[in-house]
Amino acid sequence: MCCTSCGTVVVDAIKLKKCTACKCARYSSIKCQKKHRPQHKRACKKRAAEL
């Protein structure tokens, strides 16, 4: 698996942090999550509503 924001490949997927709303995006750090938030926000709301 890899970080949705920076693309860093992580062998142990447990170390990736999942978006708590949509559960789809995964991040290698809080920094990556915050950086990617503007791009992810719209899709996240749509996915979260479908869950």
C-alpha positions in Angstrom: 0.0 0.0 0.0 1.1 3.6 -0.4 0.3 7.0 1.0 -2.5 8.8 -0.9 -0.7 12.1 -0.6 3.1 11.5 -1.1 3.0 8.0 -2.7 5.4 6.5 -0.2 5.2 2.7 -0.3 4.6 1.2 3.1 5.1 -2.6 3.5 3.2 -2.7 6.8 -0.3 -1.2 5.9 -1.1 -1.0 9.6 1.3 2.0 9.8 -0.9 4.0 7.4 -3.4 6.3 9.0 -6.9 6.0 7.4 -9.2 8.9 6.8 -11.7 8.6 9.7 -14.6 9.9 7.6 -14.5 7.9 4.3 -12.0 5.1 5.3 -10.6 5.2 1.8 -7.6 7.5 1.8 -4.5 6.3 3.7 -1.6 8.5 4.9 1.9 7.9 6.0 1.7 10.8 8.5 -0.5 13.6 9.8 1.5 16.0 7.8 0.6 14.2 4.5 -3.0 14.0 5.6 -3.2 17.8 6.2 -1.4 18.5 2.9 -3.8 16.4 0.9 -7.0 17.6 2.7 -7.9 20.3 0.1 -7.9 17.8 -2.7 -9.5 15.0 -0.7 -12.3 17.0 1.0 -15.0 16.9 -1.7 -14.6 13.2 -2.6 -14.4 12.4 1.1 -17.7 14.0 1.9 -19.4 12.2 -0.9 -17.9 8.8 0.1 -18.7 9.3 3.8 -22.4 10.0 2.9 -22.5 6.7 1.0 -21.4 4.7 3.9 
